[in-house]
């Protein structure tokens, strides 16, 4: 009986933690939306469908996290870009009309980059709502060296709490 009570307490604490994480993540996404009101968003579900639709041209997917974060895992077709640099010459060959989806851990750095790309004259730019954390938390595929993985760089100990524990890499 004591074991059952302990399990019930652990279960209740876990449920409360999951609800707090969900509320915190939703609040953070709202704050990002308010900070960058002109940046268009795309949900992970919409991006997943877009990447699977062979009838439509694939968007350019840009990972705006650090090289260390990208090396742990990324969305399959993603290309790393240094979001801290204001030099966008590496994108000079990309058609201004091509759809671009940018993401980071939770969406802040990528929203900032999307805003920068818009100011540089690029069109059809979308920020992945909730970033790779939401993508992974929903069980979508992520890759390391072209192989599926279940690990995501948690950015840091605080932001990593928005990522399900089973996806945490030890590299942070």
LOTIMAR-898219 format. One line per field, with one value per residue (C-alpha): z, x, y; residue number from 1. Coordinates in steps of 0.5 Angstrom, whole numbers. Layout:
LOTIMAR-898219
z	c(Z, ...)
x	c(X, ...)
y	c(Y, ...)
pos	c(NUM, ...)
//
This chain:
LOTIMAR-898219
z	c(0, 2, -5, -9, -5, -7, -14, -14, -11, -16, -22, -19, -19, -26, -28, -25, -28, -35, -34, -32, -37, -42, -39, -39, -46, -49, -45, -48, -55, -54, -51, -58, -62, -58, -59, -67, -69, -76, -77, -80, -76, -78, -74, -73, -76, -82, -83, -83, -88, -93, -92, -94, -100, -106, -110, -107, -107, -101, -97, -95, -87, -83, -76, -72, -66, -65, -69, -62, -62, -69, -68, -63, -68, -73, -77, -83, -89, -84, -86, -80, -80, -75, -73, -69, -75, -79, -85, -90, -96, -95, -97, -103, -108, -105, -109, -106, -107, -104, -98, -92, -85, -79, -72, -66, -59, -58, -63, -60, -64, -70, -70, -70, -76, -79, -78, -81, -87, -88, -88, -93, -98, -97, -98, -95, -89, -83, -76, -73, -67, -61, -65, -65, -57, -60, -66, -62, -56, -61, -63, -70, -73, -72, -74, -73, -78, -83, -78, -73, -66, -60, -57, -57, -54, -49, -50, -42, -36, -35, -42, -43, -38, -44, -47, -45, -41, -45, -51, -47, -49, -44, -48, -45)
x	c(0, 6, 9, 2, 2, 9, 7, 1, 5, 11, 5, 2, 8, 10, 3, 4, 11, 9, 3, 8, 13, 7, 4, 11, 13, 6, 8, 15, 12, 7, 13, 17, 10, 9, 17, 17, 10, 12, 15, 11, 10, 10, 8, 12, 6, 6, 13, 13, 7, 11, 17, 13, 10, 14, 9, 11, 18, 22, 23, 30, 31, 36, 38, 40, 43, 50, 55, 55, 48, 47, 52, 48, 42, 38, 32, 34, 34, 37, 43, 47, 47, 51, 45, 50, 53, 50, 53, 48, 52, 52, 45, 46, 45, 38, 32, 29, 22, 24, 21, 25, 24, 29, 29, 33, 32, 25, 24, 27, 34, 31, 25, 31, 34, 28, 27, 34, 32, 26, 30, 35, 29, 28, 21, 17, 20, 17, 20, 19, 14, 17, 23, 27, 25, 17, 19, 23, 17, 12, 16, 19, 25, 32, 38, 46, 51, 45, 42, 36, 37, 33, 38, 37, 42, 38, 42, 43, 40, 34, 32, 33, 27, 22, 25, 23, 28, 29, 31, 37, 44, 49, 53, 51)
y	c(0, 5, 3, 5, 11, 13, 12, 16, 22, 21, 21, 27, 31, 29, 31, 38, 38, 37, 42, 47, 46, 46, 53, 56, 54, 57, 63, 63, 62, 68, 73, 71, 72, 79, 81, 79, 81, 81, 75, 69, 63, 55, 50, 43, 40, 44, 44, 36, 36, 41, 37, 30, 34, 32, 36, 42, 45, 44, 50, 52, 50, 54, 52, 58, 55, 54, 49, 45, 45, 43, 38, 34, 34, 38, 37, 32, 38, 43, 47, 51, 58, 63, 67, 71, 74, 80, 77, 74, 73, 66, 66, 71, 65, 63, 66, 71, 68, 61, 59, 59, 56, 58, 55, 55, 51, 55, 60, 67, 67, 64, 70, 75, 72, 71, 79, 80, 76, 80, 86, 84, 83, 75, 73, 67, 67, 63, 62, 54, 56, 52, 51, 44, 43, 43, 39, 33, 34, 32, 26, 28, 25, 29, 27, 27, 25, 23, 18, 19, 20, 22, 27, 35, 40, 43, 50, 50, 48, 52, 52, 45, 44, 45, 39, 32, 29, 23, 28, 31, 30, 31, 36, 43)
pos	c(1, 2, 3, 4, 5, 6, 7, 8, 9, 10, 11, 12, 13, 14, 15, 16, 17, 18, 19, 20, 21, 22, 23, 24, 25, 26, 27, 28, 29, 30, 31, 32, 33, 34, 35, 36, 37, 38, 39, 40, 41, 42, 43, 44, 45, 46, 47, 48, 49, 50, 51, 52, 53, 54, 55, 56, 57, 58, 59, 60, 61, 62, 63, 64, 65, 66, 67, 68, 69, 70, 71, 72, 73, 74, 75, 76, 77, 78, 79, 80, 81, 82, 83, 84, 85, 86, 87, 88, 89, 90, 91, 92, 93, 94, 95, 96, 97, 98, 99, 100, 101, 102, 103, 104, 105, 106, 107, 108, 109, 110, 111, 112, 113, 114, 115, 116, 117, 118, 119, 120, 121, 122, 123, 124, 125, 126, 127, 128, 129, 130, 131, 132, 133, 134, 135, 136, 137, 138, 139, 140, 141, 142, 143, 144, 145, 146, 147, 148, 149, 150, 151, 152, 153, 154, 155, 156, 157, 158, 159, 160, 161, 162, 163, 164, 165, 166, 167, 168, 169, 170, 171, 172)
//
